[in-house]
Amino acid sequence: MPRTATPERAAAILVGVDLGVPHFDGQLQELGLLAETAGLQPVARLTCKRQAPDAALFVGRGKVEEIRLLAQSEGAREVLFDQALSPVQQRNLERAIGLPVNDRTLLILEIFAQRARSHEGKLQVELARLQYLSTRLVRRWSHLERQQGGIGGRGGPGETQIELDRRMIGEAIKRTKDRLQKVKRQRQTQRRQRERRHTFNISLVGYTNAGKSTLFNALVKARAYAADQLFATLDTTTRQLYLGQAGRSVSLSDTVGFIRDLPHGLIEAFEATLQEAADADLLLHVVDAANPGHLEQIEEVQRVLREIGAAELPQLLVFNKLDELEPARRPLQLKDSVTLDGRELTRIFVSARSGEGLPLLRAELEAAVQSQALEAGGDGVPAPIGHNDGLHSREVDA
């Protein structure tokens, strides 16, 4: 049932186009969560199938008219597409529908802009926003017309407004990149200091809303912001975690969550933050075990890790939200191993909220620190998870 928009939240129509990709979200649930996180209220959802996007409108003219009429009847003030739109498609759709039309990319940028708190995070968001805007200069606005140059108007054609805008954005991108380079150098200095102190670095990575920040707080007794929403954490937070059996502290970092179709420009813009993951000695890949689409989410995280050069780092799978699993779906044991991208990885089931499984996770971290690599060992043979999760599992000692 569509929900009525409130005065604080603008009504939005959600549109998804099934182009035959395996991860198509037919219910547009994730787009709806993104819209709500950005302060919009989805009031209607519409999906359709196409073999390929229409070059001019992304969808067919008949579907555009259907969207226009639906927006009118629902009082919508914006239309959101679940796929990335080209600048020309966006401009044509706005003209045909008579409302602002935006895509998944801009929605994610809006959320990032709202949530960034640190100086570095704000710089990264600004760079991603500028890079996105630089592709939108396609005469969408009436002021983008050729201006005449020369004394008395007799000279040759002057610089067009679109060229001025492009040059100004280009200069802003260069300034922001320079400032981010400074931050990156500072981070490299901090990393070299940690290396001299032989600090063991652990980074939490995972799909957005998998519970990374809740797990981070549970492990280090911190108060990092955690909420049941997308992109609750954007800025990297690092704390010391003492591991008694290892007899030392390690550095634990909570990083920004990943999401399907995360624009490459955003990955580039957040390179400094994601570098924490790329330079880690161990990745804790946090998975929302209660999410039916967790296999696709795992693959998306792996894709981003490959892009930042972190795919081959030692990795421990942490299946979180054990407390939300129905009894029939709970694992028979809290620890086993799975094959992922040709590697056998240890998997541990936990509930960051209730604390179940956390002692086992801490013991695994202690073993990793002591050996400087993930190792499984001990006595007893656990049974595999009690439902078919699509990963090749193998029993290991618990």
FENZI-V715726 format. One line per field, one symbol per residue. ss: DSSP state (~ for helix, > for strand, _ for the rest). psi: psi as a letter, one per 20 degrees, with the letter a starting at -180 (. if undefined). A space follows every 50 residues. Layout:
ss = ???
psi = ???
This chain:
ss = _________>>>>>>>>>__________~~~~~~~~~__>>>>>>>>>>_ ___>___>__~~~~~~~~~~~~~~___>>>>_____~~~~~~~~~~~__> >>>~~~~~~~~~~~~___~~~~~~~~~~~~~~~~_____________>__ ~~~___>___~~~~~~~~~~~~~~~~~~~~~~~~~~~~~~~~~~~~____ >>>>>>>____~~~~~~~~~________________>>>>>>>____>>> >>>>___>_____~~~~~~_~~~~~~~~___>>>>>>>_____~~~~~~~ ~~~~~~~_______>>>>>>_~~~__~~~_____>>>>>>__>>>>>>>_ _______~~~~~~~~~~~~~~____________________>>>____
psi = pqqpqrhipppqpppqoojjqhjpnhikgghgggghhijropiqqpqrqq hqqphhigrrhghghggghghghikqiqppqirpqqhgggghhhhhhjqp prrhghgggggghhhpgrggghggggghgghghhijmllhqhimqpqprq pjjiarpapqhhhggggghghhggghhghhhghghgghghhhghhhjlpp pppprrqqkikghggghhgjkrkqppqmrqlhphpppprpopoghikrqr pppprqqrqqkpqhhhgghkgggihhghjqhppooppnhiphkhghhghg ghghhhhjkjhjqppppoorkhiipqhiiqqhqipaqqppkjqoqppppr ohgiipihhhghhhhghgghikqppqraqqoqqrqjqojiqoqpqrp.
